[in-house]
Each structure stands twice: as structure tokens, then as C-alpha cells.
Amino acid sequence: MPTRTLRLIDVTDLSALRLGASQLLSTGPQRHTRSWAVAVRRTWPNADGLLYRSSMAGQECVALWAPAADSFPPRPAFARLLSDPAPEWIRALRNAAATIHYDFFR
């Protein structure tokens, strides 16, 4: 979890229109969406990143840029190797993968 509030440029909902774009930012070709992200980054160099809508799941996602580097602790609160035999978190990963129809091999 971040240790401070992140400064995100919101390109969800009507905010994309306010920036002169449309919701195609979430579903358009990557060459266009990437160009927009580069332009937004240049316009707001101190922003931590973008809040955008996923083209795959339609949910809000965050893309972080370099200024966000100081917003995270030096170590994660939770970390496990994929080879760790902890069945409860493996089961959670398998369930999450099944929900989005991804194969989970172990």
C-alpha cells in the first residue's frame, strides 16, 4: 500500500472528455492510448500516474510513473514465492485466475 495519497490524473468517465479525448482511451489501439499517456505525463510531470479504465475488465486501474516511487515502503507487507506451499494463497490465486478464465499452473 502507498504511504501517501497518490496524485493521479483521472481519465475515467467524463474526465477524458475534459482532456479532449473520449472513452476510446480505454479501448482504442495501444499506439493511440500510449501517445495520450506520454502527452499527459509531459503535461503533469509531478503526477504519480494515471487512473484509467481497463480495456479487458472495464474496472479502474492505475499506471504509476517515477514520481510515485517515494510513495511505497521499502518492503511489501506481504510477500511469498510462487513455490511456497502455502495452500490458502495458492487457492486464492487459482480462484482469481478461474474468474477471468486464465490458466494457473503450479
N, CA, C and O atoms as a GROMACS GRO file, in nm:
protein
  424
    1MET      N    1   0.084  -0.119   0.000
    1MET     CA    2   0.000   0.000   0.000
    1MET      C    3   0.088   0.124   0.000
    1MET      O    4   0.194   0.126   0.064
    2PRO      N    5   0.046   0.228  -0.071
    2PRO     CA    6   0.125   0.352  -0.069
    2PRO      C    7   0.125   0.415   0.070
    2PRO      O    8   0.030   0.399   0.148
    3THR      N    9   0.232   0.484   0.100
    3THR     CA   10   0.244   0.551   0.229
    3THR      C   11   0.192   0.693   0.227
    3THR      O   12   0.188   0.760   0.330
    4ARG      N   13   0.152   0.740   0.111
    4ARG     CA   14   0.092   0.873   0.097
    4ARG      C   15  -0.015   0.868  -0.011
    4ARG      O   16  -0.022   0.774  -0.088
    5THR      N   17  -0.098   0.971  -0.015
    5THR     CA   18  -0.200   0.979  -0.118
    5THR      C   19  -0.133   1.000  -0.254
    5THR      O   20  -0.047   1.086  -0.269
    6LEU      N   21  -0.173   0.920  -0.350
    6LEU     CA   22  -0.116   0.931  -0.484
    6LEU      C   23  -0.185   1.042  -0.561
    6LEU      O   24  -0.307   1.060  -0.551
    7ARG      N   25  -0.107   1.118  -0.638
    7ARG     CA   26  -0.160   1.224  -0.725
    7ARG      C   27  -0.180   1.163  -0.863
    7ARG      O   28  -0.086   1.150  -0.941
    8LEU      N   29  -0.306   1.125  -0.893
    8LEU     CA   30  -0.336   1.055  -1.017
    8LEU      C   31  -0.417   1.144  -1.111
    8LEU      O   32  -0.505   1.218  -1.068
    9ILE      N   33  -0.386   1.136  -1.238
    9ILE     CA   34  -0.466   1.202  -1.342
    9ILE      C   35  -0.577   1.104  -1.379
    9ILE      O   36  -0.551   0.993  -1.427
   10ASP      N   37  -0.700   1.145  -1.356
   10ASP     CA   38  -0.817   1.060  -1.377
   10ASP      C   39  -0.866   1.074  -1.520
   10ASP      O   40  -0.909   1.182  -1.562
   11VAL      N   41  -0.858   0.965  -1.597
   11VAL     CA   42  -0.912   0.966  -1.734
   11VAL      C   43  -1.028   0.868  -1.747
   11VAL      O   44  -1.050   0.809  -1.852
   12THR      N   45  -1.102   0.852  -1.638
   12THR     CA   46  -1.223   0.771  -1.639
   12THR      C   47  -1.343   0.863  -1.657
   12THR      O   48  -1.333   0.984  -1.635
   13ASP      N   49  -1.454   0.808  -1.695
   13ASP     CA   50  -1.580   0.881  -1.708
   13ASP      C   51  -1.564   1.008  -1.792
   13ASP      O   52  -1.501   1.004  -1.898
   14LEU      N   53  -1.621   1.120  -1.746
   14LEU     CA   54  -1.619   1.244  -1.823
   14LEU      C   55  -1.484   1.315  -1.820
   14LEU      O   56  -1.461   1.407  -1.899
   15SER      N   57  -1.397   1.275  -1.733
   15SER     CA   58  -1.268   1.342  -1.724
   15SER      C   59  -1.188   1.329  -1.853
   15SER      O   60  -1.113   1.420  -1.888
   16ALA      N   61  -1.202   1.219  -1.925
   16ALA     CA   62  -1.134   1.204  -2.053
   16ALA      C   63  -1.183   1.310  -2.151
   16ALA      O   64  -1.104   1.366  -2.227
   17LEU      N   65  -1.313   1.338  -2.150
   17LEU     CA   66  -1.368   1.442  -2.238
   17LEU      C   67  -1.311   1.578  -2.204
   17LEU      O   68  -1.284   1.658  -2.293
   18ARG      N   69  -1.293   1.605  -2.075
   18ARG     CA   70  -1.236   1.734  -2.033
   18ARG      C   71  -1.093   1.751  -2.083
   18ARG      O   72  -1.047   1.864  -2.100
   19LEU      N   73  -1.023   1.640  -2.108
   19LEU     CA   74  -0.887   1.645  -2.161
   19LEU      C   75  -0.886   1.645  -2.313
   19LEU      O   76  -0.779   1.642  -2.374
   20GLY      N   77  -1.004   1.647  -2.375
   20GLY     CA   78  -1.012   1.649  -2.520
   20GLY      C   79  -1.009   1.511  -2.584
   20GLY      O   80  -0.987   1.498  -2.704
   21ALA      N   81  -1.032   1.409  -2.504
   21ALA     CA   82  -1.032   1.272  -2.556
   21ALA      C   83  -1.172   1.213  -2.540
   21ALA      O   84  -1.269   1.286  -2.525
   22SER      N   85  -1.181   1.084  -2.545
   22SER     CA   86  -1.308   1.015  -2.523
   22SER      C   87  -1.280   0.885  -2.450
   22SER      O   88  -1.165   0.857  -2.413
   23GLN      N   89  -1.382   0.806  -2.430
   23GLN     CA   90  -1.364   0.678  -2.363
   23GLN      C   91  -1.288   0.578  -2.451
   23GLN      O   92  -1.256   0.468  -2.407
   24LEU      N   93  -1.259   0.617  -2.575
   24LEU     CA   94  -1.174   0.532  -2.658
   24LEU      C   95  -1.034   0.519  -2.600
   24LEU      O   96  -0.958   0.430  -2.639
   25LEU      N   97  -0.998   0.607  -2.505
   25LEU     CA   98  -0.870   0.592  -2.437
   25LEU      C   99  -0.862   0.456  -2.368
   25LEU      O  100  -0.753   0.400  -2.352
   26SER      N  101  -0.974   0.404  -2.328
   26SER     CA  102  -0.975   0.274  -2.258
   26SER      C  103  -0.978   0.155  -2.353
   26SER      O  104  -0.941   0.044  -2.314
   27THR      N  105  -1.022   0.177  -2.476
   27THR     CA  106  -1.041   0.063  -2.565
   27THR      C  107  -0.971   0.078  -2.700
   27THR      O  108  -0.971  -0.017  -2.779
   28GLY      N  109  -0.914   0.192  -2.726
   28GLY     CA  110  -0.852   0.216  -2.856
   28GLY      C  111  -0.720   0.142  -2.873
   28GLY      O  112  -0.672   0.078  -2.779
   29PRO      N  113  -0.662   0.151  -2.992
   29PRO     CA  114  -0.534   0.086  -3.018
   29PRO      C  115  -0.425   0.139  -2.924
   29PRO      O  116  -0.425   0.257  -2.888
   30GLN      N  117  -0.334   0.052  -2.884
   30GLN     CA  118  -0.230   0.091  -2.788
   30GLN      C  119  -0.145   0.206  -2.837
   30GLN      O  120  -0.101   0.288  -2.756
   31ARG      N  121  -0.121   0.216  -2.966
   31ARG     CA  122  -0.038   0.326  -3.016
   31ARG      C  123  -0.102   0.461  -2.984
   31ARG      O  124  -0.032   0.559  -2.960
   32HIS      N  125  -0.236   0.467  -2.985
   32HIS     CA  126  -0.305   0.591  -2.953
   32HIS      C  127  -0.310   0.615  -2.802
   32HIS      O  128  -0.283   0.725  -2.755
   33THR      N  129  -0.344   0.511  -2.727
   33THR     CA  130  -0.354   0.528  -2.582
   33THR      C  131  -0.218   0.557  -2.521
   33THR      O  132  -0.207   0.635  -2.427
   34ARG      N  133  -0.114   0.495  -2.574
   34ARG     CA  134   0.022   0.520  -2.526
   34ARG      C  135   0.063   0.664  -2.556
   34ARG      O  136   0.128   0.728  -2.473
   35SER      N  137   0.027   0.715  -2.673
   35SER     CA  138   0.059   0.854  -2.708
   35SER      C  139  -0.010   0.951  -2.612
   35SER      O  140   0.050   1.050  -2.571
   36TRP      N  141  -0.134   0.921  -2.577
   36TRP     CA  142  -0.205   1.005  -2.481
   36TRP      C  143  -0.137   1.002  -2.345
   36TRP      O  144  -0.122   1.106  -2.280
   37ALA      N  145  -0.096   0.884  -2.302
   37ALA     CA  146  -0.029   0.871  -2.171
   37ALA      C  147   0.101   0.952  -2.170
   37ALA      O  148   0.132   1.018  -2.070
   38VAL      N  149   0.176   0.948  -2.278
   38VAL     CA  150   0.301   1.026  -2.287
   38VAL      C  151   0.269   1.175  -2.282
   38VAL      O  152   0.339   1.249  -2.212
   39ALA      N  153   0.167   1.219  -2.353
   39ALA     CA  154   0.130   1.362  -2.352
   39ALA      C  155   0.083   1.407  -2.214
   39ALA      O  156   0.119   1.515  -2.168
   40VAL      N  157   0.004   1.324  -2.147
   40VAL     CA  158  -0.043   1.357  -2.012
   40VAL      C  159   0.076   1.364  -1.917
   40VAL      O  160   0.082   1.454  -1.833
   41ARG      N  161   0.168   1.272  -1.928
   41ARG     CA  162   0.288   1.270  -1.843
   41ARG      C  163   0.370   1.398  -1.861
   41ARG      O  164   0.420   1.455  -1.764
   42ARG      N  165   0.385   1.441  -1.985
   42ARG     CA  166   0.460   1.566  -2.012
   42ARG      C  167   0.388   1.687  -1.956
   42ARG      O  168   0.451   1.781  -1.908
   43THR      N  169   0.255   1.686  -1.962
   43THR     CA  170   0.176   1.799  -1.915
   43THR      C  171   0.177   1.810  -1.763
   43THR      O  172   0.182   1.920  -1.709
   44TRP      N  173   0.173   1.697  -1.694
   44TRP     CA  174   0.172   1.694  -1.547
   44TRP      C  175   0.290   1.611  -1.498
   44TRP      O  176   0.271   1.498  -1.453
   45PRO      N  177   0.412   1.664  -1.506
   45PRO     CA  178   0.532   1.585  -1.471
   45PRO      C  179   0.539   1.544  -1.324
   45PRO      O  180   0.611   1.449  -1.292
   46ASN      N  181   0.468   1.612  -1.236
   46ASN     CA  182   0.473   1.577  -1.094
   46ASN      C  183   0.363   1.480  -1.052
   46ASN      O  184   0.359   1.437  -0.937
   47ALA      N  185   0.276   1.444  -1.144
   47ALA     CA  186   0.171   1.347  -1.113
   47ALA      C  187   0.235   1.210  -1.089
   47ALA      O  188   0.339   1.178  -1.146
   48ASP      N  189   0.172   1.132  -1.006
   48ASP     CA  190   0.222   0.997  -0.977
   48ASP      C  191   0.182   0.896  -1.083
   48ASP      O  192   0.246   0.792  -1.097
   49GLY      N  193   0.075   0.925  -1.159
   49GLY     CA  194   0.032   0.830  -1.261
   49GLY      C  195  -0.108   0.858  -1.310
   49GLY      O  196  -0.164   0.965  -1.288
   50LEU      N  197  -0.163   0.759  -1.378
   50LEU     CA  198  -0.297   0.768  -1.439
   50LEU      C  199  -0.394   0.674  -1.370
   50LEU      O  200  -0.360   0.562  -1.332
   51LEU      N  201  -0.516   0.722  -1.353
   51LEU     CA  202  -0.629   0.636  -1.315
   51LEU      C  203  -0.709   0.619  -1.444
   51LEU      O  204  -0.759   0.716  -1.499
   52TYR      N  205  -0.721   0.495  -1.491
   52TYR     CA  206  -0.788   0.469  -1.618
   52TYR      C  207  -0.876   0.345  -1.605
   52TYR      O  208  -0.868   0.273  -1.506
   53ARG      N  209  -0.958   0.322  -1.706
   53ARG     CA  210  -1.046   0.205  -1.706
   53ARG      C  211  -0.982   0.096  -1.792
   53ARG      O  212  -0.942   0.121  -1.906
   54SER      N  213  -0.974  -0.023  -1.738
   54SER     CA  214  -0.914  -0.137  -1.807
   54SER      C  215  -0.994  -0.173  -1.932
   54SER      O  216  -1.117  -0.178  -1.929
   55SER      N  217  -0.924  -0.198  -2.041
   55SER     CA  218  -0.992  -0.241  -2.163
   55SER      C  219  -1.031  -0.388  -2.154
   55SER      O  220  -1.118  -0.433  -2.229
   56MET      N  221  -0.970  -0.463  -2.064
   56MET     CA  222  -1.001  -0.607  -2.052
   56MET      C  223  -1.117  -0.632  -1.957
   56MET      O  224  -1.206  -0.711  -1.987
   57ALA      N  225  -1.117  -0.565  -1.841
   57ALA     CA  226  -1.219  -0.594  -1.740
   57ALA      C  227  -1.314  -0.477  -1.716
   57ALA      O  228  -1.416  -0.494  -1.649
   58GLY      N  229  -1.282  -0.359  -1.770
   58GLY     CA  230  -1.369  -0.243  -1.751
   58GLY      C  231  -1.361  -0.180  -1.614
   58GLY      O  232  -1.437  -0.088  -1.583
   59GLN      N  233  -1.270  -0.228  -1.531
   59GLN     CA  234  -1.256  -0.173  -1.396
   59GLN      C  235  -1.144  -0.071  -1.392
   59GLN      O  236  -1.059  -0.066  -1.480
   60GLU      N  237  -1.145   0.010  -1.287
   60GLU     CA  238  -1.041   0.112  -1.273
   60GLU      C  239  -0.906   0.049  -1.243
   60GLU      O  240  -0.896  -0.046  -1.165
   61CYS      N  241  -0.803   0.103  -1.308
   61CYS     CA  242  -0.665   0.058  -1.291
   61CYS      C  243  -0.577   0.181  -1.272
   61CYS      O  244  -0.618   0.294  -1.300
   62VAL      N  245  -0.457   0.158  -1.225
   62VAL     CA  246  -0.362   0.266  -1.205
   62VAL      C  247  -0.232   0.231  -1.277
   62VAL      O  248  -0.182   0.119  -1.265
   63ALA      N  249  -0.178   0.326  -1.350
   63ALA     CA  250  -0.044   0.315  -1.408
   63ALA      C  251   0.041   0.418  -1.336
   63ALA      O  252   0.011   0.537  -1.338
   64LEU      N  253   0.148   0.373  -1.272
   64LEU     CA  254   0.232   0.464  -1.194
   64LEU      C  255   0.355   0.507  -1.272
   64LEU      O  256   0.409   0.431  -1.353
   65TRP      N  257   0.398   0.630  -1.245
   65TRP     CA  258   0.518   0.686  -1.306
   65TRP      C  259   0.625   0.707  -1.200
   65TRP      O  260   0.600   0.681  -1.082
   66ALA      N  261   0.741   0.752  -1.239
   66ALA     CA  262   0.855   0.769  -1.149
   66ALA      C  263   0.824   0.850  -1.023
   66ALA      O  264   0.872   0.812  -0.916
   67PRO      N  265   0.747   0.959  -1.028
   67PRO     CA  266   0.722   1.034  -0.904
   67PRO      C  267   0.656   0.952  -0.794
   67PRO      O  268   0.662   0.990  -0.677
   68ALA      N  269   0.593   0.840  -0.828
   68ALA     CA  270   0.526   0.756  -0.728
   68ALA      C  271   0.626   0.668  -0.652
   68ALA      O  272   0.588   0.604  -0.554
   69ALA      N  273   0.751   0.665  -0.694
   69ALA     CA  274   0.849   0.574  -0.633
   69ALA      C  275   0.864   0.598  -0.483
   69ALA      O  276   0.887   0.503  -0.408
   70ASP      N  277   0.851   0.722  -0.438
   70ASP     CA  278   0.868   0.750  -0.295
   70ASP      C  279   0.741   0.727  -0.214
   70ASP      O  280   0.738   0.757  -0.095
   71SER      N  281   0.636   0.676  -0.277
   71SER     CA  282   0.509   0.658  -0.207
   71SER      C  283   0.489   0.517  -0.152
   71SER      O  284   0.384   0.486  -0.096
   72PHE      N  285   0.589   0.432  -0.170
   72PHE     CA  286   0.577   0.295  -0.123
   72PHE      C  287   0.686   0.262  -0.022
   72PHE      O  288   0.798   0.313  -0.031
   73PRO      N  289   0.654   0.178   0.075
   73PRO     CA  290   0.754   0.139   0.174
   73PRO      C  291   0.865   0.057   0.108
   73PRO      O  292   0.846   0.003  -0.001
   74PRO      N  293   0.981   0.048   0.173
   74PRO     CA  294   1.092  -0.027   0.112
   74PRO      C  295   1.067  -0.177   0.098
   74PRO      O  296   1.128  -0.242   0.014
   75ARG      N  297   0.976  -0.231   0.181
   75ARG     CA  298   0.944  -0.374   0.174
   75ARG      C  299   0.793  -0.391   0.171
   75ARG      O  300   0.721  -0.314   0.235
   76PRO      N  301   0.743  -0.491   0.099
   76PRO     CA  302   0.598  -0.515   0.098
   76PRO      C  303   0.551  -0.570   0.232
   76PRO      O  304   0.629  -0.630   0.306
   77ALA      N  305   0.426  -0.548   0.263
   77ALA     CA  306   0.368  -0.602   0.386
   77ALA      C  307   0.351  -0.754   0.376
   77ALA      O  308   0.348  -0.823   0.478
   78PHE      N  309   0.340  -0.804   0.255
   78PHE     CA  310   0.321  -0.948   0.232
   78PHE      C  311   0.399  -0.988   0.108
   78PHE      O  312   0.388  -0.922   0.005
   79ALA      N  313   0.477  -1.093   0.116
   79ALA     CA  314   0.550  -1.143   0.000
   79ALA      C  315   0.569  -1.293   0.016
   79ALA      O  316   0.610  -1.340   0.122
   80ARG      N  317   0.540  -1.367  -0.089
   80ARG     CA  318   0.560  -1.512  -0.091
   80ARG      C  319   0.615  -1.552  -0.227
   80ARG      O  320   0.586  -1.488  -0.328
   81LEU      N  321   0.695  -1.656  -0.229
   81LEU     CA  322   0.741  -1.712  -0.355
   81LEU      C  323   0.630  -1.797  -0.415
   81LEU      O  324   0.549  -1.854  -0.342
   82LEU      N  325   0.625  -1.806  -0.547
   82LEU     CA  326   0.525  -1.892  -0.610
   82LEU      C  327   0.548  -2.038  -0.572
   82LEU      O  328   0.456  -2.119  -0.578
   83SER      N  329   0.670  -2.071  -0.535
   83SER     CA  330   0.700  -2.209  -0.494
   83SER      C  331   0.663  -2.237  -0.349
   83SER      O  332   0.670  -2.351  -0.304
   84ASP      N  333   0.622  -2.135  -0.274
   84ASP     CA  334   0.582  -2.152  -0.134
   84ASP      C  335   0.458  -2.241  -0.129
   84ASP      O  336   0.362  -2.217  -0.203
   85PRO      N  337   0.458  -2.343  -0.043
   85PRO     CA  338   0.345  -2.436  -0.040
   85PRO      C  339   0.224  -2.386   0.040
   85PRO      O  340   0.139  -2.467   0.078
   86ALA      N  341   0.214  -2.256   0.067
   86ALA     CA  342   0.101  -2.204   0.145
   86ALA      C  343  -0.029  -2.221   0.067
   86ALA      O  344  -0.055  -2.143  -0.024
   87PRO      N  345  -0.111  -2.321   0.099
   87PRO     CA  346  -0.228  -2.354   0.017
   87PRO      C  347  -0.334  -2.245   0.014
   87PRO      O  348  -0.405  -2.232  -0.086
   88GLU      N  349  -0.349  -2.166   0.121
   88GLU     CA  350  -0.456  -2.065   0.122
   88GLU      C  351  -0.435  -1.958   0.015
   88GLU      O  352  -0.531  -1.914  -0.048
   89TRP      N  353  -0.311  -1.914  -0.006
   89TRP     CA  354  -0.292  -1.810  -0.106
   89TRP      C  355  -0.285  -1.869  -0.246
   89TRP      O  356  -0.321  -1.801  -0.342
   90ILE      N  357  -0.240  -1.992  -0.260
   90ILE     CA  358  -0.243  -2.058  -0.391
   90ILE      C  359  -0.388  -2.076  -0.434
   90ILE      O  360  -0.422  -2.053  -0.550
   91ARG      N  361  -0.472  -2.116  -0.342
   91ARG     CA  362  -0.615  -2.134  -0.371
   91ARG      C  363  -0.676  -2.000  -0.415
   91ARG      O  364  -0.757  -1.996  -0.508
   92ALA      N  365  -0.639  -1.892  -0.348
   92ALA     CA  366  -0.691  -1.760  -0.385
   92ALA      C  367  -0.647  -1.722  -0.526
   92ALA      O  368  -0.726  -1.667  -0.603
   93LEU      N  369  -0.522  -1.750  -0.560
   93LEU     CA  370  -0.473  -1.721  -0.696
   93LEU      C  371  -0.546  -1.805  -0.800
   93LEU      O  372  -0.584  -1.755  -0.906
   94ARG      N  373  -0.566  -1.932  -0.770
   94ARG     CA  374  -0.638  -2.020  -0.863
   94ARG      C  375  -0.781  -1.970  -0.885
   94ARG      O  376  -0.830  -1.969  -0.998
   95ASN      N  377  -0.848  -1.930  -0.777
   95ASN     CA  378  -0.985  -1.879  -0.789
   95ASN      C  379  -0.989  -1.750  -0.871
   95ASN      O  380  -1.078  -1.733  -0.955
   96ALA      N  381  -0.894  -1.661  -0.846
   96ALA     CA  382  -0.890  -1.536  -0.922
   96ALA      C  383  -0.865  -1.565  -1.071
   96ALA      O  384  -0.930  -1.506  -1.157
   97ALA      N  385  -0.772  -1.655  -1.099
   97ALA     CA  386  -0.744  -1.692  -1.238
   97ALA      C  387  -0.866  -1.754  -1.305
   97ALA      O  388  -0.897  -1.723  -1.420
   98ALA      N  389  -0.937  -1.841  -1.234
   98ALA     CA  390  -1.056  -1.906  -1.290
   98ALA      C  391  -1.165  -1.803  -1.320
   98ALA      O  392  -1.237  -1.816  -1.418
   99THR      N  393  -1.177  -1.702  -1.234
   99THR     CA  394  -1.280  -1.598  -1.253
   99THR      C  395  -1.263  -1.525  -1.386
   99THR      O  396  -1.361  -1.490  -1.451
  100ILE      N  397  -1.137  -1.503  -1.425
  100ILE     CA  398  -1.112  -1.431  -1.551
  100ILE      C  399  -1.070  -1.526  -1.664
  100ILE      O  400  -1.021  -1.481  -1.767
  101HIS      N  401  -1.090  -1.656  -1.642
  101HIS     CA  402  -1.064  -1.759  -1.743
  101HIS      C  403  -0.917  -1.765  -1.785
  101HIS      O  404  -0.886  -1.781  -1.903
  102TYR      N  405  -0.828  -1.751  -1.687
  102TYR     CA  406  -0.684  -1.767  -1.711
  102TYR      C  407  -0.643  -1.903  -1.655
  102TYR      O  408  -0.699  -1.949  -1.556
  103ASP      N  409  -0.546  -1.965  -1.719
  103ASP     CA  410  -0.491  -2.090  -1.667
  103ASP      C  411  -0.388  -2.056  -1.559
  103ASP      O  412  -0.308  -1.964  -1.574
  104PHE      N  413  -0.393  -2.131  -1.451
  104PHE     CA  414  -0.296  -2.115  -1.342
  104PHE      C  415  -0.225  -2.248  -1.326
  104PHE      O  416  -0.286  -2.347  -1.286
  105PHE      N  417  -0.096  -2.249  -1.357
  105PHE     CA  418  -0.019  -2.372  -1.347
  105PHE      C  419   0.067  -2.369  -1.223
  105PHE      O  420   0.124  -2.265  -1.189
  106ARG      N  421   0.076  -2.479  -1.157
  106ARG     CA  422   0.163  -2.490  -1.040
  106ARG      C  423   0.206  -2.633  -1.029
  106ARG      O  424   0.280  -2.668  -0.937
   0.00000   0.00000   0.00000
